[in-house]
Amino acid sequence: MFGALGVPDPTRGFLFDLDGVLTQTAKQHAAAWKLMFDEFLAQRARDGGEPFVAFDSGADYDTYVDGKPRLAGTQSFLASRHIELPMGTPQDPPGAPTVHGLSMRKNDLVLELIRTQGVTVYPGSVRYLHAVRGAGLPCAVVTSSANAGQVLTSAGLDELFDARVDGLVALRERLAGKPAPDTFLAGARLIGVPPGAAVVFEDALAGVAAGRAGRFGYVVGVDRVGQADALRAHGADVVVSDLAELLDRS
């Protein structure tokens, strides 16, 4: 049933999330979310005389923002704290007390972290990608990040993919973000593979749920932070801590 790549045979296409699956930029995203929200929450506490409760870069990140488009992540966390802000516009300055303003501040912070720290790849993921390409099978990267192009180029991975569906494409094509399956479905269309013959690789709970909702042939959960049970509960067919495990089990 399983081929040399550790996924059901025959699988004809591969759809990879970026942050946390291929690159270690998930850590930088989590840090940027925390910096942005803690700035906002601290100012709100000072202005309102309320206690300051910091953003938890573990539980809050995993539950409310990981894998989601930036605006949706901002809205989701604010709703968890029962905070209502105006939506604002893309022209709002970074850090303005609007959903767009806070989201722009987060983006500025993550770009600065990536610029100063660089992009680190997961060696097992690169090994797996080269095995897929060596087998002549098409690949797409599917991510909510609007900075995917810069990250892939910095990581030296851009030429390994036949297609990219990122936050910019989702905005242009009006694709709903994860946990909706729309971006993964778009990735499958771009590489010419029906969902039932494609494998989704995801580390985020929202992304795994998107893979299951899209009725893809196989959903691989990548557990980087000790949430294997939650990944299975959201629809992963198998959970690995590193993609190279799939090669070792084939």
DRENNUTOR-126337 format. One record per residue (C-alpha): x, y, z; residue in one letter. Coordinates in nm, 3 decimals, m for minus. Layout:
<sites>
SITE        c1        c2        c3   loke
SITE         X         Y         Z      A
...
</sites>
This chain:
<sites>
SITE        c1        c2        c3   loke
SITE     0.000     0.000     0.000      M
SITE     0.285     0.241     0.080      F
SITE     0.548     0.336    m0.176      G
SITE     0.908     0.445    m0.144      A
SITE     0.802     0.788    m0.014      L
SITE     0.607     0.647     0.280      G
SITE     0.266     0.756     0.149      V
SITE    m0.012     0.556    m0.019      P
SITE     0.066     0.421    m0.362      D
SITE    m0.017     0.562    m0.608      P
SITE     0.017     0.922    m0.486      T
SITE     0.056     1.166    m0.774      R
SITE     0.106     1.504    m0.605      G
SITE     0.252     1.661    m0.291      F
SITE     0.126     1.973    m0.111      L
SITE     0.353     2.118     0.158      F
SITE     0.287     2.386     0.415      D
SITE     0.591     2.611     0.463      L
SITE     0.641     2.741     0.817      D
SITE     0.702     2.452     1.055      G
SITE     0.703     2.186     0.784      V
SITE     0.987     2.293     0.555      L
SITE     1.140     2.585     0.741      T
SITE     1.184     2.675     1.106      Q
SITE     1.023     3.016     1.052      T
SITE     0.725     2.906     1.263      A
SITE     0.940     3.005     1.562      K
SITE     0.988     3.353     1.417      Q
SITE     0.617     3.385     1.341      H
SITE     0.529     3.285     1.698      A
SITE     0.781     3.538     1.834      A
SITE     0.642     3.813     1.610      A
SITE     0.284     3.741     1.714      W
SITE     0.387     3.757     2.080      K
SITE     0.578     4.083     2.040      L
SITE     0.289     4.247     1.857      M
SITE     0.011     4.128     2.086      F
SITE     0.207     4.197     2.405      D
SITE     0.269     4.555     2.289      E
SITE    m0.100     4.599     2.221      F
SITE    m0.218     4.424     2.539      L
SITE     0.024     4.616     2.760      A
SITE    m0.091     4.950     2.619      Q
SITE    m0.455     4.847     2.657      R
SITE    m0.389     4.750     3.020      A
SITE    m0.223     5.086     3.090      R
SITE    m0.503     5.281     2.925      D
SITE    m0.784     5.088     3.091      G
SITE    m0.632     5.010     3.428      G
SITE    m0.673     4.639     3.357      E
SITE    m0.431     4.358     3.442      P
SITE    m0.187     4.268     3.167      F
SITE    m0.220     3.906     3.048      V
SITE     0.050     3.827     2.796      A
SITE     0.004     3.636     2.470      F
SITE     0.110     3.274     2.518      D
SITE     0.339     3.182     2.227      S
SITE     0.252     2.816     2.288      G
SITE    m0.119     2.774     2.362      A
SITE    m0.246     3.101     2.210      D
SITE    m0.031     3.064     1.899      Y
SITE    m0.133     2.702     1.836      D
SITE    m0.503     2.763     1.904      T
SITE    m0.575     3.100     1.747      Y
SITE    m0.319     3.201     1.486      V
SITE    m0.104     2.912     1.362      D
SITE    m0.170     2.829     0.998      G
SITE    m0.435     3.098     0.952      K
SITE    m0.414     3.405     0.729      P
SITE    m0.274     3.702     0.918      R
SITE    m0.599     3.898     0.948      L
SITE    m0.792     3.588     1.055      A
SITE    m0.529     3.508     1.318      G
SITE    m0.550     3.859     1.460      T
SITE    m0.928     3.844     1.474      Q
SITE    m0.929     3.496     1.627      S
SITE    m0.699     3.588     1.916      F
SITE    m0.876     3.918     1.985      L
SITE    m1.208     3.733     1.998      A
SITE    m1.059     3.490     2.252      S
SITE    m0.994     3.790     2.479      R
SITE    m1.336     3.944     2.401      H
SITE    m1.167     4.245     2.241      I
SITE    m1.349     4.420     1.958      E
SITE    m1.153     4.643     1.723      L
SITE    m1.252     4.804     1.392      P
SITE    m1.129     4.620     1.085      M
SITE    m0.954     4.928     0.947      G
SITE    m0.788     4.926     0.605      T
SITE    m0.458     4.810     0.455      P
SITE    m0.347     5.173     0.471      Q
SITE    m0.354     5.179     0.853      D
SITE    m0.008     5.236     1.004      P
SITE     0.152     4.931     1.166      P
SITE     0.040     4.902     1.528      G
SITE    m0.277     5.108     1.486      A
SITE    m0.561     4.974     1.706      P
SITE    m0.736     4.804     1.417      T
SITE    m0.722     4.450     1.283      V
SITE    m0.525     4.570     0.982      H
SITE    m0.294     4.785     1.193      G
SITE    m0.203     4.506     1.434      L
SITE    m0.160     4.260     1.147      S
SITE     0.076     4.497     0.966      M
SITE     0.281     4.538     1.284      R
SITE     0.313     4.159     1.311      K
SITE     0.427     4.138     0.950      N
SITE     0.691     4.406     1.000      D
SITE     0.820     4.221     1.307      L
SITE     0.845     3.881     1.139      V
SITE     1.023     4.028     0.836      L
SITE     1.275     4.191     1.068      E
SITE     1.330     3.862     1.253      L
SITE     1.379     3.676     0.926      I
SITE     1.618     3.948     0.802      R
SITE     1.831     3.941     1.117      T
SITE     1.814     3.569     1.196      Q
SITE     1.789     3.418     0.848      G
SITE     1.585     3.114     0.746      V
SITE     1.673     2.768     0.875      T
SITE     1.536     2.460     0.697      V
SITE     1.458     2.120     0.843      Y
SITE     1.719     1.886     0.689      P
SITE     1.478     1.592     0.692      G
SITE     1.225     1.795     0.493      S
SITE     1.487     1.889     0.233      V
SITE     1.589     1.524     0.206      R
SITE     1.226     1.428     0.155      Y
SITE     1.168     1.700    m0.105      L
SITE     1.466     1.584    m0.307      H
SITE     1.333     1.226    m0.294      A
SITE     0.996     1.346    m0.427      V
SITE     1.158     1.544    m0.705      R
SITE     1.386     1.252    m0.784      G
SITE     1.072     1.041    m0.836      A
SITE     0.948     1.297    m1.089      G
SITE     0.639     1.391    m0.891      L
SITE     0.491     1.744    m0.880      P
SITE     0.500     1.958    m0.565      C
SITE     0.329     2.276    m0.450      A
SITE     0.387     2.485    m0.141      V
SITE     0.062     2.600     0.020      V
SITE     0.095     2.859     0.294      T
SITE    m0.100     3.146     0.445      S
SITE     0.220     3.353     0.457      S
SITE     0.239     3.656     0.231      A
SITE     0.619     3.636     0.255      N
SITE     0.658     3.286     0.113      A
SITE     0.856     3.399    m0.191      G
SITE     1.124     3.565     0.020      Q
SITE     1.140     3.272     0.261      V
SITE     1.171     3.009    m0.012      L
SITE     1.442     3.207    m0.191      T
SITE     1.634     3.265     0.132      S
SITE     1.610     2.894     0.214      A
SITE     1.717     2.786    m0.135      G
SITE     1.396     2.588    m0.187      L
SITE     1.216     2.792    m0.452      D
SITE     1.323     2.578    m0.750      E
SITE     1.193     2.258    m0.590      L
SITE     0.828     2.355    m0.639      F
SITE     0.606     2.357    m0.946      D
SITE     0.352     2.593    m0.791      A
SITE     0.300     2.822    m0.492      R
SITE    m0.026     2.923    m0.326      V
SITE     0.050     3.181    m0.060      D
SITE    m0.125     3.466     0.118      G
SITE    m0.089     3.694    m0.183      L
SITE    m0.244     3.437    m0.417      V
SITE    m0.524     3.369    m0.169      A
SITE    m0.604     3.741    m0.150      L
SITE    m0.597     3.784    m0.527      R
SITE    m0.807     3.473    m0.595      E
SITE    m1.033     3.530    m0.291      R
SITE    m0.953     3.190    m0.145      L
SITE    m1.068     3.121     0.209      A
SITE    m0.781     3.051     0.446      G
SITE    m0.717     2.737     0.648      K
SITE    m0.899     2.554     0.805      P
SITE    m1.101     2.587     0.482      A
SITE    m0.949     2.361     0.213      P
SITE    m0.952     2.624    m0.063      D
SITE    m0.578     2.695    m0.079      T
SITE    m0.483     2.327    m0.084      F
SITE    m0.744     2.261    m0.352      L
SITE    m0.595     2.546    m0.557      A
SITE    m0.248     2.395    m0.514      G
SITE    m0.372     2.057    m0.637      A
SITE    m0.529     2.221    m0.943      R
SITE    m0.206     2.402    m1.026      L
SITE    m0.007     2.078    m1.032      I
SITE    m0.284     1.894    m1.217      G
SITE    m0.363     1.635    m0.950      V
SITE    m0.708     1.550    m0.807      P
SITE    m0.735     1.585    m0.428      P
SITE    m0.779     1.213    m0.378      G
SITE    m0.438     1.148    m0.534      A
SITE    m0.254     1.419    m0.338      A
SITE    m0.086     1.424     0.004      V
SITE    m0.099     1.723     0.239      V
SITE     0.188     1.792     0.481      F
SITE     0.097     2.020     0.773      E
SITE     0.214     2.110     1.122      D
SITE    m0.075     2.343     1.214      A
SITE    m0.406     2.216     1.349      L
SITE    m0.592     2.447     1.109      A
SITE    m0.390     2.312     0.816      G
SITE    m0.452     1.948     0.905      V
SITE    m0.823     2.027     0.932      A
SITE    m0.805     2.187     0.587      A
SITE    m0.647     1.875     0.442      G
SITE    m0.920     1.658     0.589      R
SITE    m1.196     1.897     0.475      A
SITE    m1.061     1.886     0.119      G
SITE    m1.082     1.505     0.112      R
SITE    m0.721     1.465     0.014      F
SITE    m0.585     1.117    m0.025      G
SITE    m0.357     1.137     0.278      Y
SITE    m0.282     1.397     0.544      V
SITE     0.057     1.392     0.718      V
SITE     0.073     1.579     1.047      G
SITE     0.419     1.708     1.135      V
SITE     0.457     1.736     1.511      D
SITE     0.722     1.993     1.601      R
SITE     0.578     2.101     1.939      V
SITE     0.433     1.792     2.106      G
SITE     0.077     1.803     1.974      Q
SITE     0.056     1.463     1.804      A
SITE    m0.280     1.375     1.960      D
SITE    m0.432     1.706     1.854      A
SITE    m0.305     1.663     1.498      L
SITE    m0.469     1.321     1.480      R
SITE    m0.790     1.460     1.628      A
SITE    m0.798     1.727     1.356      H
SITE    m0.766     1.469     1.080      G
SITE    m0.406     1.358     1.028      A
SITE    m0.375     1.005     0.892      D
SITE    m0.024     0.975     1.031      V
SITE     0.191     1.196     1.254      V
SITE     0.570     1.221     1.224      V
SITE     0.821     1.442     1.396      S
SITE     1.031     1.473     1.080      D
SITE     0.954     1.405     0.714      L
SITE     1.260     1.181     0.683      A
SITE     1.070     0.928     0.896      E
SITE     0.849     0.863     0.594      L
SITE     1.151     0.756     0.391      L
SITE     1.274     0.535     0.672      D
SITE     0.937     0.357     0.704      R
SITE     0.890     0.288     0.332      S
</sites>
